[in-house]
Amino acid sequence: MTDVVTTLVAHARERITRYTPAQTAEAMRRGAILVDLRPTEYRWRFGEVPGAIAVSRHVLEWRLDVTSEHRLKELRPGDRDQEVVLMCNEGYTSSLAAHQVMSQLGLTRVADVDGGFAAWHATGLPTVSRLTR
């Protein structure tokens, strides 16, 4: 028997776009917003993707609500079609979050990073250490 959370992740992934790290980098070049959901400790210990915006998971809906005064400044007011890519450490939390914000906030172009930051780093794409900034 499959546990409930595994079923939830599979259900979410059937409904969202998943990008490889290379596809994510290309999306960022096109103007997509990369949102890093990892806890602060992870970003300090393992580094960050240059250009990513750190948003704690517990405030994600407020920051991605294009009708809210609390939205990310990078989001165009009222634009539900702006491309947003979510990244967590390994790609599970981001899958669930992408599905949730799409269905609850009506955003149309939300993706996540397949394999998360771990895959990004393993691919050799640029990262920056908070300790060296």
Buried (B, 14 or more C-beta within 10 A) or exposed (E): EEEEEEEBBEEBBEEBBBBBBEBBBEBBEEEBBBBBBBBEEBBEEBBBBEBBBBBEBEEBBEBBBBEBEEBBEEBEEEEBEBBBBBBBBBBBBBBBBBBBBBEEBEBEBBBBBBBBBBBBBEEEBEBBEEEEE
